[in-house]
Every structure is written in structure tokens, then in C-alpha cells.
Amino acid sequence: MVHCSCVWFRKYGNFIDNLRLFTKGGSGGMGYPRLGGEGGKGGDVWVVAHNRMTLKQLKDKYPQKRFVAGEGANSRVNALKGSKGKDCEIPVPVGISVTDENGKIIGELNKEKDRILVAEGGLGGKLLTNFLPLKGQKRVIRLDLKLIADVGLVGFPNAGKSSLLSQVSHAKPVIADYAFTTLKPQLGKIMYDDFKQISVADLPGLIEGAHMNKGMGHKFLKHIERTKQLLFVVDISGFQLSSQTQYRTAFETIILLTKELELYKEELQTKPALLAVNKMDLPGAQDKYHVLMNQLQNPKDFLHLFEKNMIPEKTMEFQHIIPISAITGEGIDELKNYIRKSLDKHASQEDDAYHKKQLLNLQISSTTSYSEPPPKNY
């Protein structure tokens, strides 16, 4: 059994997960026609990832959201080759995807010091351009943050995700007994005895219709895209958002969560998933759990109870189903161990796939290198 504890937690205040910026490469320097001198190239604009950066800090520091690189130096008698203009670096958090105005992806920054060129400086004046410099590239870019975490908690409001996060990570999120407890994504880290760390992201509760941008669901569904594994958290007693909305059983909740993920992006359903059935300390929870297990083992027998548009194309297959109580701590150690095993298995499968690909590339390159030339037709 792997023992673990956690001492790391980060809360996102005034959470901003996208920004629009104006960028412009520096203009090139003037050439020197009489002596054939070349002007310096204009500086470039780069987006650079930093671990301790947030989009809010970027917005606060540069409220104009304009980033312009330096101009290239003009060619002159004592320096015929003009020096390059100063580059401009935009500091952003890790986990940013950069797109242009039309939504075309320019690149992604997934680790510290990753960098992407977003606006190139203009060429300096030279013979080819009649010694006149070119202007730098202008570009409006959009920065989108997708949290990078090993595990993403998926559930409707009040399923106990915040309580679970504080249990697995000893973190202290603000928890209240009303539907939308978590309004901002929160990250916790499980620390294991062998120093392995697993990050867990608690995202605001989805509601039915999240894929259509109801509530804040859609805004945060994108953060699930970068998690390696999903951890569904459901309340064994079911869920009701308010007195005006329909009550849903635990089984219905799982089906509806699956449908929301499918409608947002089908690929999310291919991620490895675990299911934590929470609030097992409540009266009658054990009986409800047996009913739920029966429904999950034969989901097709119960799908006729749903309206057609609520039934997912493919029901979720959970690697493990763990009954827990985030309040009493029941099943928490078991859950942590399953999270670890599942991620280790996923990592070894990725390694295998990578090695197979490398082997295939080697075989292809050796076949190409040593293949005999085709016979000549005389």
C-alpha cells in the first residue's frame, strides 16, 4: 500500500483564463546605398512560459495589452551592418495555447521556458529592397489557459469535490453548502511516500447544458482536455440543483455527466476514468450503492428511463469504482492508491507506444538505407 500526504495547494484568485493581445515585430533599419550597407532586422515578439505567472498578472502589468519589439539599427559608415532590434518577450503561465484572430493555433506552451514566435521583425534595408526597410509583422493573438493536471475532478455542484480535494491533498478550499461552491479552478497535489506527486484539479461543477455554455460549465470543460485522467465524483443520494429543477439519482448523474463531456468533445471519453461515489456516511447509502452498482454493470437495461437526447453514444467505462466519504475519510487511501496505479499504468502504456514508434522509425530508415537500387532496364 502506498502512503501519501499532501502539503501543496494553489487557489486561483480573480481567475482569468484568456486574453487578447496586440503584437508587432520591430521595423528593419535603413540600408546605406552608397556603401551597400544593410540595416538591422527588427526585433521579434515571443510568448514565453513561466511557472510562477498568471494571466491576471500579465493583464495587471500591461493593461494596454500591446507588445511591440525594437526597431533594427540603421546602417552607417562605422557600422555598415545595422544591429538587430530588441526582441520583446511576453511572460505567460505554463499551459497556454496561442491562436491567431481566426482561431488558428500558432502553438502551445506546456513547460517552463517553452517559447513561440508570434510576430516577426521586418528585414533591414538592403540591395534587394532598394535599401528600404520592411515593417514588422502585426498580429492580434489570443492566449487560452488550460490547466495542466494529472487528474481532473468531474461532477455536478455539491457532489463533494472540494471536500474530496481537501481530503486527498490536505488543502483548504472554501466549502459551503450551496450549489456553486467552487467558482474558480483549484489545484491540489497528492504527495506519496516515495516523493511521487500527482496534481488534482477541482473544476467548478457542471450543470446540465454546460456544453451549451450554461452556467460556467463550458468555460471550464476545456480545462479537462489537458488532464491525463478523469475522476468522476457523484453524491450517492443524487443531485438537485434547485427546487425548480429535476432530482437526479446517482446513476442519472453519471449518465448526464458523460453526455455533457461527449457533447463538448467526444475524445474526452477516451481518457482513463475512475468513479468516486461520495457521501457514503449518509443513512441508507449502502443500499443505494448496491442499486447503483447493478445499474452500472448493466447500463443498457436502464437507459430507457432517459429522454433520447440525454443518452450518450457510449457509456463511460470506469477502471475502478470506489465508495468514499470525504467527511469521515472512508475509502480515501484506497482512492489515492487507485489514482496512482491508474496513472502509472497510463504512463507505461504511453512509454510502450513511444518505443514501438521509435522502433518502427528505425526499421523504416534502415530499410530505406539498405534497400538495393531498382534493377535497370537495358
C-alpha positions as CSV (number, residue, x, y, z in Angstrom):
1,M,0.0,0.0,0.0
2,V,1.3,3.4,-0.9
3,H,1.0,6.0,1.8
4,C,0.7,9.6,0.9
5,S,0.0,13.1,2.2
6,C,-0.1,16.5,0.7
7,V,1.1,19.9,1.6
8,W,0.8,21.8,-1.6
9,F,-2.2,23.9,-2.8
10,R,-2.8,26.8,-5.1
11,K,-6.0,28.8,-5.4
12,Y,-6.8,31.0,-8.4
13,G,-8.0,34.5,-7.3
14,N,-9.9,36.6,-9.8
15,F,-9.4,33.8,-12.3
16,I,-8.7,34.9,-15.9
17,D,-8.2,32.1,-18.5
18,N,-8.0,34.0,-21.8
19,L,-6.6,37.3,-23.0
20,R,-6.4,39.1,-26.4
21,L,-3.2,40.9,-27.2
22,F,-1.8,43.1,-30.0
23,T,1.7,42.2,-31.1
24,K,4.0,43.9,-33.6
25,G,7.6,43.0,-34.8
26,G,10.0,45.8,-35.0
27,S,10.7,47.6,-38.3
28,G,14.0,46.9,-40.0
29,G,16.8,49.6,-40.1
30,M,17.6,51.7,-43.2
31,G,20.2,50.5,-45.6
32,Y,23.2,52.6,-46.8
33,P,23.0,52.7,-50.6
34,R,26.4,54.4,-51.3
35,L,28.4,51.7,-49.4
36,G,25.9,48.8,-49.8
37,G,25.3,48.7,-46.1
38,E,22.4,46.6,-44.6
39,G,20.0,47.8,-42.0
40,G,19.4,45.6,-38.9
41,K,16.4,43.3,-38.8
42,G,13.6,44.4,-36.5
43,G,13.1,42.6,-33.2
44,D,10.7,39.7,-32.8
45,V,7.9,39.2,-30.4
46,W,7.9,35.9,-28.4
47,V,5.5,34.3,-25.9
48,V,7.5,32.6,-23.2
49,A,6.2,30.3,-20.5
50,H,7.0,30.9,-16.8
51,N,5.9,28.7,-13.9
52,R,5.0,31.5,-11.5
53,M,3.0,33.6,-13.9
54,T,-0.8,34.1,-14.3
55,L,-2.8,35.8,-17.0
56,K,-4.1,38.2,-14.3
57,Q,-0.5,39.3,-13.5
58,L,0.1,39.8,-17.2
59,K,-3.1,41.9,-17.6
60,D,-2.3,44.0,-14.5
61,K,1.3,44.6,-15.6
62,Y,0.4,45.5,-19.2
63,P,-3.1,47.0,-19.1
64,Q,-2.7,48.3,-22.8
65,K,-2.0,44.7,-23.9
66,R,0.3,46.0,-26.7
67,F,3.7,44.3,-27.3
68,V,6.0,45.9,-29.8
69,A,9.6,44.8,-30.5
70,G,12.5,47.2,-31.1
71,E,13.5,48.6,-34.5
72,G,16.6,47.4,-36.3
73,A,19.5,49.9,-36.3
74,N,20.2,51.9,-39.5
75,S,23.3,51.1,-41.5
76,R,26.0,53.8,-41.1
77,V,29.6,54.4,-42.1
78,N,31.2,53.0,-38.9
79,A,28.6,50.1,-38.7
80,L,27.6,49.0,-42.2
81,K,25.6,46.0,-40.8
82,G,23.0,47.5,-38.6
83,S,22.3,45.6,-35.3
84,K,19.1,43.7,-34.7
85,G,16.2,45.3,-32.9
86,K,15.5,44.3,-29.3
87,D,13.2,41.3,-29.0
88,C,10.0,41.6,-26.9
89,E,9.0,38.7,-24.6
90,I,5.5,38.2,-23.3
91,P,5.6,36.2,-20.0
92,V,2.7,33.8,-19.7
93,P,1.8,30.8,-17.4
94,V,2.6,27.2,-18.4
95,G,-0.4,25.6,-20.2
96,I,-1.2,28.3,-22.7
97,S,-2.4,27.7,-26.2
98,V,-1.8,30.6,-28.6
99,T,-4.2,31.3,-31.5
100,D,-4.5,34.0,-34.1
101,E,-7.5,36.2,-34.8
102,N,-9.1,33.4,-36.9
103,G,-8.8,30.8,-34.2
104,K,-5.8,29.0,-36.0
105,I,-3.4,27.5,-33.4
106,I,0.0,29.1,-33.5
107,G,1.4,26.8,-30.8
108,E,1.2,25.6,-27.2
109,L,3.4,26.2,-24.2
110,N,3.4,23.2,-21.9
111,K,6.5,23.6,-19.8
112,E,8.8,26.3,-18.3
113,K,10.8,28.3,-20.8
114,D,8.8,27.0,-23.8
115,R,8.6,29.8,-26.4
116,I,6.7,30.7,-29.5
117,L,7.4,33.3,-32.1
118,V,4.2,35.3,-32.7
119,A,5.3,38.4,-34.6
120,E,8.5,38.6,-36.7
121,G,10.6,41.7,-37.2
122,G,10.9,43.3,-40.6
123,L,14.1,42.9,-42.7
124,G,16.6,45.7,-42.8
125,G,17.1,47.7,-46.0
126,K,19.5,46.1,-48.5
127,L,20.1,46.0,-52.2
128,L,17.2,43.6,-52.8
129,T,14.8,46.1,-51.2
130,N,16.4,49.2,-52.7
131,F,17.9,49.7,-49.2
132,L,14.5,50.5,-47.8
133,P,13.5,48.6,-44.6
134,L,10.4,46.4,-44.2
135,K,7.8,46.8,-41.5
136,G,7.4,44.2,-38.7
137,Q,4.6,41.7,-38.7
138,K,1.4,42.8,-36.9
139,R,-0.7,40.2,-35.2
140,V,-3.6,40.1,-32.8
141,I,-3.2,36.9,-30.7
142,R,-5.4,35.1,-28.1
143,L,-3.9,33.3,-25.1
144,D,-6.0,30.5,-23.7
145,L,-5.1,28.8,-20.5
146,K,-5.8,25.2,-20.0
147,L,-4.8,23.9,-16.6
148,I,-2.4,21.0,-16.8
149,A,-3.2,18.4,-14.1
150,D,-2.8,14.7,-13.8
151,V,-6.4,14.2,-12.6
152,G,-9.5,16.3,-13.3
153,L,-12.4,16.1,-10.9
154,V,-15.7,15.9,-12.8
155,G,-19.1,16.3,-11.1
156,F,-22.2,18.3,-10.7
157,P,-22.2,21.0,-7.9
158,N,-22.4,19.7,-4.4
159,A,-21.0,16.3,-5.2
160,G,-18.3,17.0,-2.6
161,K,-15.4,17.7,-5.0
162,S,-14.0,20.5,-2.8
163,S,-14.2,18.3,0.3
164,L,-12.6,15.5,-1.5
165,L,-9.7,17.7,-2.7
166,S,-9.1,18.9,0.9
167,Q,-9.1,15.2,2.0
168,V,-6.6,13.9,-0.7
169,S,-4.4,16.9,-0.5
170,H,-4.8,18.5,2.9
171,A,-5.7,21.6,1.1
172,K,-8.2,24.1,2.4
173,P,-10.7,25.2,-0.3
174,V,-13.6,27.3,0.8
175,I,-16.5,24.9,1.2
176,A,-20.2,25.9,1.6
177,D,-23.5,24.0,1.5
178,Y,-24.8,25.6,-1.7
179,A,-24.8,24.6,-5.3
180,F,-21.9,26.6,-6.8
181,T,-19.2,26.2,-4.1
182,T,-16.3,26.3,-6.5
183,L,-16.3,29.3,-8.7
184,K,-12.6,29.1,-9.7
185,P,-10.5,26.1,-10.6
186,Q,-8.3,24.9,-7.8
187,L,-5.3,22.7,-7.8
188,G,-4.1,20.3,-5.1
189,K,-1.2,17.9,-5.1
190,I,-1.1,14.4,-3.6
191,M,2.4,13.6,-2.3
192,Y,3.4,10.0,-1.9
193,D,6.0,8.5,0.4
194,D,8.3,7.8,-2.5
195,F,8.1,11.6,-3.4
196,K,5.9,11.0,-6.4
197,Q,3.5,13.9,-6.8
198,I,0.1,13.8,-8.5
199,S,-1.8,17.0,-9.3
200,V,-5.5,17.2,-9.0
201,A,-7.7,19.9,-10.5
202,D,-11.1,20.7,-9.0
203,L,-13.2,22.5,-11.6
204,P,-16.5,24.2,-11.0
205,G,-19.4,21.9,-11.0
206,L,-21.0,21.2,-14.4
207,I,-24.7,21.6,-14.8
208,E,-27.0,20.0,-17.4
209,G,-26.5,22.0,-20.6
210,A,-22.9,23.0,-19.8
211,H,-21.8,22.2,-23.3
212,M,-24.2,25.0,-24.5
213,N,-22.4,27.4,-22.2
214,K,-25.0,27.4,-19.4
215,G,-23.5,28.4,-16.0
216,M,-19.8,28.3,-16.2
217,G,-19.6,24.7,-17.3
218,H,-18.3,25.3,-20.8
219,K,-15.6,27.7,-19.8
220,F,-14.1,25.0,-17.5
221,L,-14.8,22.0,-19.7
222,K,-11.7,23.0,-21.7
223,H,-9.5,22.5,-18.7
224,I,-10.4,18.8,-18.6
225,E,-8.8,18.4,-22.0
226,R,-5.3,18.5,-20.6
227,T,-5.8,16.2,-17.7
228,K,-4.4,12.7,-18.1
229,Q,-7.3,11.1,-16.2
230,L,-10.8,11.9,-15.1
231,L,-12.2,11.3,-11.6
232,F,-16.0,11.4,-11.6
233,V,-17.4,12.4,-8.2
234,V,-21.1,11.7,-7.5
235,D,-23.3,12.0,-4.5
236,I,-24.8,8.6,-3.6
237,S,-28.0,10.4,-2.7
238,G,-28.3,12.0,-6.2
239,F,-28.5,15.7,-7.1
240,Q,-30.9,18.5,-7.4
241,L,-29.7,22.0,-8.4
242,S,-32.7,23.8,-7.1
243,S,-36.4,23.3,-6.3
244,Q,-37.2,24.2,-9.9
245,T,-35.0,21.5,-11.4
246,Q,-35.5,17.8,-11.6
247,Y,-34.0,15.5,-9.0
248,R,-31.4,13.1,-10.4
249,T,-30.2,9.8,-8.9
250,A,-26.5,8.9,-8.7
251,F,-26.8,6.7,-11.9
252,E,-28.7,9.5,-13.8
253,T,-25.9,11.9,-12.7
254,I,-23.2,9.7,-14.2
255,I,-25.1,9.4,-17.5
256,L,-25.7,13.1,-17.7
257,L,-22.1,14.0,-16.9
258,T,-21.0,11.5,-19.6
259,K,-23.4,13.2,-22.1
260,E,-22.0,16.7,-21.2
261,L,-18.4,15.5,-21.9
262,E,-19.5,13.8,-25.2
263,L,-21.3,16.9,-26.4
264,Y,-18.3,19.2,-25.6
265,K,-15.7,16.9,-27.1
266,E,-16.0,13.1,-27.8
267,E,-12.3,12.5,-27.2
268,L,-12.8,13.3,-23.5
269,Q,-14.5,9.9,-23.2
270,T,-11.3,8.1,-24.2
271,K,-9.5,9.3,-21.2
272,P,-9.0,6.8,-18.3
273,A,-11.6,7.4,-15.7
274,L,-12.3,6.4,-12.1
275,L,-15.5,6.9,-10.2
276,A,-15.7,8.0,-6.5
277,V,-19.1,7.5,-5.0
278,N,-19.2,10.1,-2.2
279,K,-21.2,10.7,1.0
280,M,-21.3,7.0,1.9
281,D,-21.6,8.1,5.6
282,L,-25.3,9.1,5.0
283,P,-28.2,6.9,6.2
284,G,-29.3,4.3,3.5
285,A,-26.1,4.9,1.5
286,Q,-25.1,1.2,1.4
287,D,-28.5,0.1,-0.2
288,K,-28.3,2.9,-2.8
289,Y,-24.7,1.9,-3.6
290,H,-25.8,-1.7,-4.3
291,V,-28.6,-0.4,-6.6
292,L,-26.0,1.9,-8.4
293,M,-23.5,-0.9,-8.9
294,N,-26.2,-3.0,-10.5
295,Q,-27.1,-0.1,-12.8
296,L,-23.5,0.5,-13.8
297,Q,-22.9,-3.2,-14.5
298,N,-25.9,-3.3,-16.9
299,P,-26.4,0.3,-18.0
300,K,-28.3,-0.6,-21.2
301,D,-31.1,-2.1,-19.1
302,F,-31.8,1.3,-17.6
303,L,-31.3,3.8,-20.5
304,H,-35.0,3.6,-21.5
305,L,-35.7,5.7,-18.4
306,F,-33.9,8.7,-20.1
307,E,-35.1,11.0,-22.9
308,K,-33.3,10.2,-26.1
309,N,-31.3,13.4,-26.2
310,M,-29.8,12.7,-22.8
311,I,-28.4,9.2,-23.6
312,P,-24.7,9.3,-24.5
313,E,-23.5,7.4,-27.6
314,K,-21.1,5.5,-25.4
315,T,-21.3,4.9,-21.6
316,M,-18.3,5.6,-19.5
317,E,-16.1,2.6,-18.5
318,F,-14.6,3.2,-15.1
319,Q,-11.3,1.4,-14.3
320,H,-12.3,1.4,-10.6
321,I,-15.4,2.4,-8.6
322,I,-14.5,3.5,-5.0
323,P,-17.1,4.2,-2.3
324,I,-15.9,7.1,-0.2
325,S,-16.8,9.7,2.4
326,A,-14.9,13.0,2.1
327,I,-16.2,13.9,5.5
328,T,-15.2,10.8,7.5
329,G,-12.2,9.9,5.3
330,E,-13.6,6.4,4.4
331,G,-12.1,5.0,1.2
332,I,-9.7,8.0,0.7
333,D,-6.5,6.0,1.0
334,E,-7.9,3.4,-1.4
335,L,-8.8,6.1,-3.8
336,K,-5.3,7.6,-3.7
337,N,-3.8,4.2,-4.4
338,Y,-6.1,3.6,-7.4
339,I,-5.3,7.1,-8.8
340,R,-1.6,6.2,-8.5
341,K,-1.9,2.8,-10.1
342,S,-4.1,4.1,-12.9
343,L,-1.7,6.9,-13.8
344,D,1.4,4.6,-13.6
345,K,-0.4,2.1,-16.0
346,H,-1.2,5.0,-18.4
347,A,2.4,6.2,-18.3
348,S,3.8,2.7,-19.1
349,Q,1.3,2.4,-22.0
350,E,2.5,5.7,-23.3
351,D,6.1,4.6,-23.0
352,D,5.4,1.3,-24.8
353,A,3.7,3.2,-27.6
354,Y,6.6,5.7,-27.9
355,H,9.2,2.8,-28.0
356,K,7.2,1.0,-30.7
357,K,7.0,4.1,-32.8
358,Q,10.8,4.6,-32.4
359,L,11.5,1.0,-33.4
360,L,9.2,1.4,-36.4
361,N,11.1,4.5,-37.4
362,L,14.4,2.7,-37.1
363,Q,13.1,-0.2,-39.2
364,I,11.8,2.2,-41.9
365,S,15.1,4.2,-42.0
366,S,17.3,1.0,-42.1
367,T,15.1,-0.5,-44.9
368,T,15.4,2.7,-46.9
369,S,19.2,2.9,-46.3
370,Y,20.0,-0.7,-47.2
371,S,17.4,-1.4,-49.9
372,E,19.0,-2.4,-53.2
373,P,18.7,0.0,-56.1
374,P,16.0,-1.0,-58.5
375,P,17.3,-3.1,-61.4
376,K,18.0,-1.1,-64.6
377,N,16.1,-1.9,-67.7
378,Y,18.5,-2.5,-70.5
